[in-house]
Amino acid sequence: MKSFSSEQTVAPDDLDTIFRLYSRELHRFAHRRLGDPEMAADVVQDAFLRYLTVTLDGRDGTAPTSPRFFLWRIVSNLMIDWSRRDRRRGVHAALDDVAEHFADPAPLPDRVLEGREEFRIIVTTLDALPRKCRAALLLNRVEGLSHVEIADRLGVSPSMVSKYVVTALRRCMKALAVPGG
């Protein structure tokens, strides 16, 4: 790595030459500090973009006189910004990597019992329905048939199918609302 005192004389607006001279050493510096070559490349790229912005805006004589020093300063500041941002965000991990430690995909035992009891209540309620009423509900909700298709199968009107489905749903909801049916 070259020292600041041995900086070559380069025009501040000759970005191509500046990039060729300093990008590798800036990348090595950032990579050593950050430990991630991709993040280091991003920091160096951002540094050159900021340098370019300052150079373009500095046409009134305020352009940096030492491009190398100025780029090192930008890279250092960007690395500080990135580390602060990372500290604020905290540690990130993929959801798949941590989900197994926090959430059990199986329902809790009490929820399993509740589900079994609700299923038993629904089966008992459906068994107590008249045959066409039960058939209309199951053909509609389980088989996905339309009211017209169900009417053809059961030999009733589509409006009667609607009444059957509504009656069956009301009885199921009533049975589930009151424990024990």
N, C-alpha and C positions, 0 to 999 in steps of 0.2 A: 504494500500500500504506500502511496506517495504521501509525503508530508505536505502541509499547507504552504510551507515556505518555498517548495519547489514547483509551484503551480506554473503551468505553461501559460504563455500569453495568448489568450483567445478572446475574440470579440464576444461581448455578452449576448449578442443576437444571433450568433452562429450556432444554432441549436444542434445541428447535425454533428458538428465537431465536438461540441460539449457532451452530447450524448455518447459518442464513441469513446471519448476520453474518460468519462466518469461513471457511466452506468454500471459497469462491472464491479468497481470498488464500492459503489453505493449499495449495490445488491448484496455483495458479500457482507458488508457492515450490517445491513438490515437483517439478513438471514441469520447471522450470528446472534444478534440481539433478540429476534423474534422466534427463531427456531423453526420457521415455516417458509420454505422457498417461494410458495405461491403468494403468501401474505407479503413477503419481502418484495416480490416483483410488483405487487399492487402499490406498495408504499413508494417505490422508486418511480413508478409510472405517475402516480399522483404528484410526486415531487417535481417531476419534469413538467407536468401540466401547470402546476402553480408557478414554476419558474417562467414558463412561456407566458403566462398571464401577466406576471410582473414585468417581464421584458417588453411585451407589447404595450402595456399601460405606461411604461417608463420611458417613452420616447422623448420626454421633455428633459432628459438628463438624469433621471433618478433610477436608471437601470443599475443592477448590481455590478460593482467593479470587479468582484472576485466570484465568478460563476461557481467554482468548485466549493468554496467556503459557503456560499449561499445555498447550494444544493445540499451540502452536508447538514446545514442548519434546518432546512425544510424537512429532510428525512428524519432527523432527530425529533423534531416537533411532531411530525406525523406518527412516529412510533409511540411517543408519549400519548398522543390523542387516542391511538388504537388501544393501547393498554388500559387507559382510563375507561374507554367505551366497553372493553371486555370485562373490566371489574364491575362496572355498573350493571351489565347484563347478567353477570354470573356465569356459572358453568352450564353449557348446553350439551345435551345428549339427544340422540335420536329416540323418539318415543318408543319404538320397538325394543330398544336396548334397556329401557327402564320400566316399561309397563308391567313386566312380570314381577317386579319388586313391589309395586304399589297396588295393582288391581288383580284380584282373583277373578278369572273369567267365569268360574262356577258361581251360581247364586248361593246366597246364604241358606243354611238349613231351614230357617223359619220361612223364607220366601218359597222354598221348595214345597214345604208343607202347605202353605197358603195356595200355591198353584195347583197342587193335587186336589185340595178341597174344592177350589173353584171349578176344576175340571169335573169332579164328581157331581157337583151341583148342576152344572150345565148338562151333563149326560142324563141325570135324573129328570131335569126339566124337559129336555128334548124328548125323552121317552114318554113323558106324560102328555105331550102334544098330540092332537089328532094327526093321522098319517099324512094328509096333504099339507097341513101347516108345517110339519117337521120337514117334509120333502122339499117344499118351496124354499124354506130358509137354507137348507143344506145345498140345494142346487144353485141357489143364488150366491151364497157366501163362500162355499167350498169349491163348487165346480165353476163358478163365475158365469153362469148362464144368465141371459137377460130375462125379463119378465115375460116377454112374448114366447121365448123358447120354453120356459117353464110351463106356461099356459098350454102350449101344444102337448107337452109330455103328460101333464096332469088332466087335461081335458076340461080346463076352466078358462075364464077370461083373464087377461092381463091385470085388470083391476082387482080381481079376486086374489091373484098371486100377490099383489101389493098388500092386500089386507092380511093374507097369511104371513108374509114376511114381517110386517109390523107387529102382528099379534105374537109371533114367536120371539121377536127381539124384546118386546115389552115383558114377556114372561121370564125370559132369561135375565134381564136387567133387574126385575123385581126379586127373583130368586137370589141373585148375587148381592142385592142391597140388604137383605135380611139374613143374618147368619142362621144357617140350618134350613133355609128355604122358606 
